[in-house]
Amino acid sequence: MTDSVNPDSHPETSPHPASTHPYDDLTPDRVIDCVESVGLLSDARIFPLNSYENRVYQVGIDEAQPLIAKFYRPGRWSDEQIIEEHQFSLELAEAEIPVVAPLEFDGRTLMEAHGFRFALFPRRGGRQLELDNFDHLEQVGTMLGRIHAIGATKPFQHRRALTLQHFARDSRDFILAGDFLPRENIEAYETVTAHIIEQIAPLFDRDWTTLRLHGDCHTGNFLWRDETPWFVDLDDCIQGPAIQDIWMLISGNRAEQTAYLDAVVEGYETFYPFDPQQLQLVEPLRCLRQMHHAAWLARRWEDPAFPKAFPWFNSSRFWAEHILALREQMFALQEPPLTLGAI
């Protein structure tokens, strides 16, 4: 899978070397100080929201609606990568696509104070997307078609690309190099991940058409508001094949997946052509997500928030179940690719 962007630009430096973890320095008072550094006056009400990769807070603003303050994990993205994410969000918002885009202050969307980079967003309420609601799925497909039509106009220059190297090989190497796997699971993990990578590598060597994507279209990144799906959190926006933004919307048995896919594509093709050849990537992408998720938890395990939120991780049971899921995926790779049904 080739493109013109830097596929693995991902600095791992931190401006907080003296702290056990950089977020230890992000106290409530500091959150308020950062928000007020852009000229706002907080009413001192602060409420932490559910986020692990970054830290996100609802912050009360004097005589105005509360705002959402997102503090980027130090060392994860470069300034250029974050700004490119913001520019993509603003580009979509200007096209009247329902995305929650960052607010600008003196022409800037990325601010820095007390050693933390942060952005402010308007607060949006809503309910969870219903993936078994075909009307919801068709509307999501319509919005994805609009997003991809804009995403295809130019490539990312700084954001990461979806590569087998980063999501599979690097994830595997990190797990095997660390003290995570119980001794009795090491050989099984080595074997199943090696077989999966060998099986899917030829597909990722193909020259797929890539475009700018949301990158992480699971239900937690949608809000259903005013009978419209709102896209939130473009933190993982990426250069990759269009199917990356579609496959997580389809689940269940084969018949159910076909029906859900048909609903999404029905809306999608109103604004952007769907390439059915990319359906070959659905199960391989599921493999990549499973491997990358386990490595993500391992990479963040020193963050105190992670053992509290994911107490089941790094146990013998977790690794046994993870290896079993990977084996099931290895067999799923042998099945014929998903196809469109009635469309």
N, C-alpha and C positions, 0 to 999 in steps of 0.2 A: 504494500500500500504506500504509494509515493505521493509527496506533496512538496510545496515550496517553503514550508515552515520548519523551524527548529523543533524536532520531535520531542526532545527530552530536556528542554530548558527548565530547570527546577532547582534553584539554589537552595542550599540547606545550611545557611548561616543564620546566626541569631544575634541581635543587638543586646541580649540579656544574658551574658555568659556567667554572671555571678549567681543567678537564680536557679533553683532546682528545675523550675519550669518557667518560661517567660510569662505565662498568664498569672503567676503568683503576684506579679506587680500590678495587675489590673484590678485594683480595688474599686468599690463603688464610687468613692470620692474622685478617683482618677478617671473613671468613666465619665462622670459629670464634668470634670475639668476639660476633658477632651472635647465633649460636645459643645461646651461653652467657648472653646477656643476659636470657633468659627463665627462667633458673634451672637449666638443664641443664649437665652436665659432659661435655665432649667428650673422646674419647680421641685427638684430633688427627689422626684418619684422615679424609681428605677426597678425594672422587673426583668430578670434573666429569662431568655427564651431557649427553647430546645435546640442546641447546636453544639457540636463537638469539635469539628475541624477548626472552626473559628469560634469567637465568642460574640454572641448577639444579645442585645438588650433593648427593651422598650424603655425609652427615656421620656419623662414628662417635660413639656415645654410650657413656660409661663404664658398664659392666655392664648394658647394654640393647641392643636392636636399633638399627641405624642408622636415621636419619631422612632424609627428603628436604627440603632447604631450597631454596625458590624465591624468588629475588630479582627483584622486579618492575622492569621497565625504567622508569627515572625519567622522569616526564612523560607516560607513555602513558595510564594510567588515573587517575582521581581515587580518593581513599580510598573514597568512597561506591560507586563502580563495583566496586572490588575486594571490598568487604565484601558487596555484593549478590551477587557471584559466589559468595563463601563461603557465604552464607546459603542460596543455591539448592542448593549441594552438600550442605550439612548437612540441608536439608529432604529431599533425595532419600535420603541415607543413613539418616535416621530412618524412612523408609518401606521400609527394607531393600532398596533398589536398590543394586547393586554399583557404587558410585562411590568414588573415592579422595578423601575430603573432608579439609579442613585440620584440624589439631589446635587445640584451644583452650587458652590459658594465661591464667589469671585472667579468664576470660570473653571473651578476645579471640582472634581468628584472624589479624589483621593486626598485625604488630609493626614497629617502626622502630628502627634503631640505625645510627650512623655515616652518616646521610643516606640509608640504603637502607630501603625497605619490603620485608618478607619474610613468608613463611608457612612453616610446617613441616607435613609430611605423613608418614603412615606409609609405610614402604617396602613395595611390592607387586611380587612377581615374576610372571612369566607368559610365555606365548609369543604370537606374532603371530596375529591373527585370520585365518582362511582364508576369503577372500571367495568362493571357488568351492565352499565346503562349505555345502550347503543347510541342514543342521542348525544350523550356526553362524549363518547368516543369519536363520533363523527365530527363534533365541534372541535375537539382536540386535534383531530387530523387536519381540519381546515386551518387552524392556527399554525400547526407545524408546517403545512404547505406554504403559508405566508412567510414564516420564519426562514424556511429553507430557500425560498425564492430570493430573499434578501441575503441570506448567508452565502449563496452561490455567486454573488456579484464580485467578491474579492476574497482572497484567503486571509487567515490570520497570519501575522508576521512574527508574533512573540508567543502566542499560546501554544501549548503542547498539542501534538498530533496523536491520534489513536494508533499506537503501534504494538505489535506483538512483543517487542523488546521491553517496553516499559511495563505493560500491564500483565505480562505472563513471565517472561524470563527474569526480569529484575525482581518481581515479586517472589518467584521461586528461589532465586539466589539469596534474597534477604532472609527468608524463612530458614533456609538451610544453613546460613552463616551464623544465625543467632541461636540463643539457648531457649528455643520455643518448643520444638517437637520432643515429646517423650521418646526415649531411645527405641521403644518397641514400634514406634510409628515412622521412624526416619526412612527406612527402606521402602515402605509402602508409599509414602509421600513422594519420594524421589522417583519411583517407578511410574506412578499414575500421572504425575505432572510432566514427566519426560515424554510419555506416550501421547498426552494431549497436545503438547507443543509440537511434536513431530507430525501429528495428524492434521493440525490446523495451519501449520506454517505455509504450505503451498497456497492456501486461500489468501493469506495476508501478504504474500509476495505479488499478488495480482495488482494491476494498476487501476484500482477502483477510483471512480470520481469522488472527490472529497469536497466538503464545504464547511462553513462555520456552523456549529451545532450548539444546542443547549447542553448536550452531553450527558445529562443525568435525569432523564424524564421518568422518575418514579412518582408515585402518587403524593409523596410528601412535598414535592416541588410544584404542586398545583393548588390553587384555591378556586373553588367554584363560587363565583360572585356575580350577581346580576345576570344569572343565566349564561355566564361566560366563563371559560377556563382561563384563569390568570396564571402566567408562568412566573415563578419566583426562583431566586437563587441560581444565577448563572455562574457560580463560583467554579464549576467544572466545565465551562464551555470549552470546546475542543474542535480541532479540525479532523473530520473523519467522514465516513460514508453515512448517507442519510438514515440508513436502517438503525443506527445507534440510538436515534431519538424515537424510534418506533417500537423496537422489540420488547421493551419493558412494559408496554401497554397491553401486551397480549399474554394470556396465561390460560391454564386449564388443560383439558385433554385436546386432542388433535382437532376435533370438530369445533370446540369452543374457541381455540386459537384462530382457526380459519374465519369464524364468524366475527371475532373481535378485529382481526386484521382487515377484513372486508369493510367494516364500519369505519376504521381509521383511514383507509385508503380512499374510500368514497369521498370523504371530505378533503383529504390531502391533495388529490389530483385536480381539485378545483383551481389550485394555484401553482402546483409544481408537479412535474411528472414523476411517477413512482417507478423505480427500476426493480422489477421482480427478481432479477438475477441476484440482488443483494440479500434475498431471503436465505441464500446459502450461508450467510454470516450469522444468522440468529443464534444457533447453538454454539458456535465458536465464541461469539461475544458473551454468551452466558458463562462459558468457561472462564473467559478473561475476567469477568466481574467477580466470580467466586474466588479466583486466585488473588486478584488485586484487593478484594475486601479483607481477606485474612491477613495479607501483608500490611494493609493500612492499619488494622488493629494492632499488629505487632510493632509497626513503626511508631505508633502513638502511645504505646503502653506506659511510657514514663510520664505521660500527662495524667495527673491525678484524677481527672474527670473520666478517664477511660475505664480503669478498674471498677469505678462506682457504677458506670452506665452499662458495662459489659462484663459482669462478674463471671460469666460462664466461659469467657475466652481463656485460652491457654491452659485449659484443663485436658486431661486425657480423653474425656468424653467429647469435648469440642473437636479435637484433632481426629478422633476416630470417625465422628460424623462428617467432618469436612472431607476426609479421604473417601468415605462412602459416597458423598454427594458428587465428588469429582469422578469416581468410577461410574456412577450413573450417567454423568455427562459424557463420559468417554463412549458409552454405549449409545447415547442419544446422537452422537456425531455420526453413527453408522446409519441412522434413519434417513430417508429421503427428505430433502428440505421442505419446509412449509410452502404451500402454494395458495394463491388466491382462489376463492370459491366462486361465488356468483358474479363477481365483477369481471 
